[in-house]
Structures are given as C-alpha cells and as structure tokens.
Amino acid sequence: MLVRRIPARLLRLLLLITALACTQASAAGVAEQVEAIEAKHGNAPQQVIERLAPLESAARVAGGRDLVTFLGAWGYAHGATNRASVADAAIAELREIGERSSDPMALAMAYALKATMLQFTGQLPAAAVWIDRAVPLARQAGNAPLQYWVLMSAGDLSLMLGQLDQALAQFQLAALAAQAHQNPRREAQARIAMLPLQIAAGRNDAALAESERALALAVQAHELNLQLAVRVLEALAAEQAGLPERRLSARAAARALAASIGTPGASVDHGVNPQTGGPHWYSTELKARLDVAAMLLGAGKYRQALRMAEQAEQLARQQRDSKETATATLQRGLAMLGLGQREAGRELADIGLAQLRQSPESSGELLIWLHRYAQQLQNEGDAAGALQRTREALLLEAEKLRSDRLETVLELQRKSSAEEAGRQLDALKHENALQAAALKRRHSEVLLALAVLGALGIGTLLSLWLYARVLRANRQLRQHQAELEYATSHDRITALPNRSQLEADTLALQTTPGASFLGIGVSIKRFGLIVGSLGHELGDRLLVQIAARLQKVLEPRAGRVYRLDGLSFACLIEHDSGDADARMLLAALAEAMDCPFVLDQQELVVTINLGAAAFPRHADTAAGVARHIQLAVRDARAHPGNSYRLFDEVLAQHQREQLRLEAKLAQALERNELQLHYQPQRDLRSAALLGFEALLRWTTAEGPVSPAVFIPLAEDSGRIIEIGRWVLQQACRQARAWADAGLGLPVVAVNVSPRQFQHPGFLDSVREALHSSGADPAQIELEITEGAVMGDAESTIRTLHALREMGLQLAIDDFGTGYASLSYLRRFPLNRLKIDQSFIRPLGRSHEDGAIVEALIHLSHSLGLHVVAEGVETAEQQACLTELGCDAMQGYWFARPGPVETATALLLQQSRAPGSA
C-alpha cells in the first residue's frame, strides 16, 4: 500500500538515483578490487595476473578510471614476469584512451608504465625521459593514488641513476600524496624508501628520526612486513651512527617480527607494483646493505660503496645465498673501478656477472648491472670494455623479447581453444539463466519497491554526509596540491626556486618575442670540506646565508636566485644590459662573499666561482646559454679567490682548443708522442753531476706542446694517473740502464702530481715500476709538491713512510709556494728540499729575498735535509747560493733539459774525467 502512494514521477526519479548509485558503486568496485588484489599479492606478479583476469570484462564495460587502473596493473604484472609484449599492448591502449579523451590520468599511467618497462631492461636514461613526462600529468589528474605511484616510480628511477637528492625529494612528495589519500600503508612505504637514501648520504640521525615515524605508520596500517623493513634499516642506520645499543634493540625487534610473519615468502623481495609504488623493501640486513651499496655506487661514493659491498658479501656467504653473493661481488668490482683499481675491479666485476648469469630469475637484474658496468668502464676511459658489456646487454634484451613473444603466441593459442569451449558452455548456462530469471522477476519487483522506500531515507542522509566529506576532501586536496607544486619547484633547504623552475623560467623568456636575459652560474669551492668538518646541519644553514647574500645583490636589479644542487646556485636577470653592466654585477656577487660567515661562533670563509652568458647575445637558446655558463664557471675555477668570467668567443675558442688537445692527449701514449728529457743537478762546491730531474715533453705531429698547457689538462681530465705511471716506469728503466752501462748510480728525480699522489693505487704503481725495471730504489727520488702532501697530512705521513721503506728518496718540490706546516715538515721522512725558482730569481738584487733563501737553507739543514735550488740562470745567483751554503742546484746556467742521449753523454764525460771513480 505504501508503494502505491508514491507519485509516479518521484518513483522514476528514485529509480534513476538508485541506478546511478549502483553504477558508480560498481565502477568504483572494479578499481577497488584491483587495488585490493595488488595490496595483497602485489609482490607475486603471476598471482596478480590470475586474479585480475576475471575482472577484465567488467573493467572494459565500466571504462574510465576502472579500465585505466586495470590496464596499469595488468601491464605492470606482465612486465614483471618478462612478458613485455602484453605490457606494451597495455601501454598502447592507455595512450590511445588518454589521447582520444584528453585524459591526463591515462597518459600519466601509460608514460609511467613505459618508464617502468625500460627500467626493467636497464635502459635508465630512456626511462627517465618517460617518467619526467608522467609527473606533471599525474599532478594535473588530481588523483592522489596516481600521484603516489608516479612519484615513487620517479624516485626509484632517480635512485638508480645516482641522483640521491632528487630521489629523496620525490619520495617526500609521494609521502604527501599518501597523506592526502589518508593511506598510512603507502605513506609508510614512501618513508621507508627515504631511509636507505639518508643512510647512503651519511644523514644517520635523520634516518633514525624518520624510522620512528615510518614505524608508527606501519603499526597503524597493521603491516608486519613494513614494520620489519623499518627495523632492519633502523639497525643499519644505528650501526652507521655508532649507536650499538639501538642497533641491537632494532635487530632484536626485527627478529621477533620475522618470526611472527612465519614464512620466508612473507617478506617482500621484489619491486612493488604500480598501485603501491616504490623501490625494493628490506626484509633482511643483507638486502638493505646491497641496496645502500648500489645507491652509493650510483652517487660516485666508491669508497663507502666498497665497504658496504664487502659487508654484504660476507653476509651473503654466511647465508650461502649465491645470487646475492654474486651481486655483492659485482658491486665490489664496480667500486674498485671507480677508485682507479682497474685490473682488480674488472676481475671482481666479471666474476659477479658470471655468477649472476647462472641464476635464470636474475635476467632483469643482470641487464641493469650490465648497463651500469658499461657506464663505469666508459667513465674510466675503457671504451672497448664498455662496448662489450653494452653488446651483452643488447643480446640479453633481444633474447628476453624473443622468449616473451613465443610465450605470448602459445598463450593466445591456448586461450583461443579454451574460449571456444567456454562459449558452448555459456550458451547452455544462458538458457538456464533465462528460465530462472523469469521465475525470480515477480518476486524481485516486490522487493525492489520496498528497497526503494528504504533507499529514499538512507540515500538522502548518505548524500548529505558524502557531500560534506567531498567538500572537506577537496579542501585538503587543494592544500596538498599547493604544497606538492611548491615542493616540486622549490629547494627544501633554502626555499629558493630549483632547477626545474629555472628551466621553466628560461624557456618562457626564450619563447617571448624580443626578450633577453643574463644567466649566471655560481659554484662553491670546497663545500664538501666544510660539510665534512661541521656536519650537514651547519652546512645547510651556511647555504641559507649564501643564498641571502646573493639575493641581496640581485634584488635591486629585479633578479632571481635559484638553487641547483649542493654546490651550485644560478641567477637570472631579465633584459641583458651588455658586458660592462654584467661584469659589474659579477664583481658585486663575488665581493658579497668576502666577509666571513658566522655559524655557532665559528667564522667561515666561502669562495665562489661565477660564470655568465646572455640570451640571445651569446646563444639563441636557453640550453646554449647554460652550456656557455658552464664554460665560464669552469674557466673561473682556474683563478684563485672569488673569481668570475663573462662568456666571450675567446673563451669558446679556448675551450674548443682544450677539448681538441684533450682528445689528442688521450692517444699520446699509444702514438709514442711522450718522452722524457733530463735536466742535470750539480753539486755547488765541486760541480760534480749528482743526478737528473726527469721532465715530461709532448710533441705532436703539429709540433711541441708546452708542459704549462698539457700538464694542467692531464690533471683535470684524470689522464695524469696513467701518464704519471708511465713516467715513473720510464725513469726507473733509464736509471737501471745507466747503472748497467757502468755510468754510476745517478739519482733520477720524478715529479709526482697531487692527484697521482692521492690516488689509492699510487703505492702499488711505484712497487710495480721498481719490480718491472729492477732499478735500485736509492737511485729514484720522488718530488712531491707542498699542496699534495698537506691535503691530508696524517695520510701523507703514512704514505711517505711506506715509500721510504721501499728505499726511495723523497723531496719536497717548489718549497715556499705552498702552505706546509713546520710541525708536519719535521714528521715527514724527507731527504731533500727544493727551493722554488721564484725565490732564486731576485738573488743579488733584493736583500729581503736573500734573507728568505738563507732562512730556508738553515731550516732545511737543521732538519737534516739536503737543499737544491731550482732555476739558477746566472753566475751571480750561483755565487750567492754558494755563499749561503746551498748544497746543489739546477737551471739553465748549467744545462737545459735534454733527451736521454744528452744526459748519457754528460755521464760519460764525468766518468772519464780525472779522479772520477
């Protein structure tokens, strides 16, 4: 009776509302079912495929968000099981949906899935291009779960590319997206992803604080696996921070959690699926150490990476885990390559690769490591080795693709047969369903009428409640969206616009008709030393003060300051006013750093290099301006103090010439263009020939190149290590040849560059040169500059003592031009001190310079050192040095440097002189 009293129009309206509600609930239900499947089985891709298959029809009927969500999960699961063709089909369909309906969600899902597939095959730079396209689309879609997935995927990719700071920022944004979605499990995952990054960066206190927040979220989400991951990483951070009690406590908690989980399979060891996002989780200490070692490798922190990989390898061997042992061995090899230990590094890396090849399930990981190995070899200058590894990666990728296509064809054939049988069965079921539906229809009509009445009251209340909740959620989403946009375009420490904002601003100016601008690059010298001495917290505060001084100079000119990375800033000023105004501005910025900075009652002197270029005067694109700025900054670094350089064609020509020379220098040894000349050293009193200084000369097909040009070039490019090793070997062989010829035992002095002296393989290269030549170590003298020995005085003392134990003679070269401490000089096991020619040149003309040389000679003799004067060019200088008590000298007054034949002739002349031995 109650049903009959409802007006017909109102009844039709209620039926429409109910149908729409049911449709929306059904559509939402498909996406929710996909998310539920992935939340439970996301780390077993084959199980995800089996559970998603029955939902495909419903997803395609519903379309929209449900179909996009289904296709993303479907493609990811197949890609994770090496079925790339199915994943590619999902990507193509997502792109077609997105482009047809201008749906940013579908396009973001397609691009992110494409990046993930490229990442699976180790093609990291290509993957980065796709994920960069996905990030702004995800933000435009306004879908918090999608933003979470894309940002986590972007962070994982940045991590693999060694961009640790960028990865950390992206994981932080992912955590904000999870907060907006009110999902503690996903927020916990994002914060867990930050922990190994902070450990790798040495921010152990921050990692420990972050672990507490992540643990609270994991407990709130009732996720034991995430709690276990937090505890494992907390133990590792406590170990690195030197907190043994906290380390033991976290380990005990991890063991208890592992026991409560019960089965090994319960812990997560695979990449997380698209709906949950993120990098690998850490169920064991071994897994955590391996991933931190990989991060350190990507960031170029080879010494820390080597130590972490060694600890991981020891754990893997204890657990008899052959796959992880192989990975740790490979990591050790790459770290040693980065430290310059080429032979040992390549041997270990090759062993690790061979072991990984024996594990069939490691094909994806093997691809990634092959690409990393090739890149490392390329960085070390081994182009042939890099090409070999790249070819192996391409062959493996082609084999995976061929296997995937064959498996896909067979699966389609099986599916076709099953569908034919299924259609016949469905026809019979349909007949039965029609008869059953006819019987239930009348009963359902009565129940539907009653349900409509109930739905009327409940629906009204529910609609009001949902409306209020939607309003609140929209407000929160807008707030978080604003926070996300700000975090994406601004630096976390200084609050300045970041690199992406700079690129957007310069691109906008470039596309504005008639616009011009001046770009300035700012590089901080020795900032790593400051952070290492004071810590990251004071380092961050120092960056804020530097930014404030730069802004103070630029504000009157309406300029903007940007923070690019840990060591550099950038400035942008619209309306370029010409060279004169640009140089005045650069001088003002340099002068702003003259006054010391004060942090916690400590005064710090900061030195910067500045380079500038203008658009369109120096380049007609923003990218071209950026390249010219880098050239200018690089040139400024060659000058002491706060220095600056404005780009001009002379600088461009100089840079092109430097690049040309660098390319020729790389082949100089192979072409036998390098040779040693020898300059005699004579006793001041007896004029006896004491020995020679070996000096490097380079003669190309175009003529000789000055050492003042090619030695700094070799230092900057790293070629000085290989060249220095060759010089030492040649000098040792020549000393042995003179001794074998009966020409006495002249001392051969060899210059050692600062970079060569500080290289980890330096002592090994000296031993090898002595052993292969058979030279008497007492004939070889290593000349080391003051700057090289004072970089790390304690380490220098250990190295010098090791060299003396080999029987070598040691000399400090160019003394008086550096900053050697007398307290350290007493501790250095030296034989000889060489006074720089800048003090010798004024002798006889300047009383003050004579007093300085006399003081240096007396100081050296009081320390038991033999004194050699460099650059003696006149008889007057010789007389002064003899009077002051100098022991020996070298210079043009006696002889210019000459080839080995000239030096041999001098030795023969001395051996035939009356009274010679």
Summary of the structure (lengths in Angstrom):
residues: 917
radius of gyration: 35.7
end to end distance: 136.1
largest distance: 141.7
contacts: 3039
relative contact order: 0.04
helix: 68%
strand: 10%
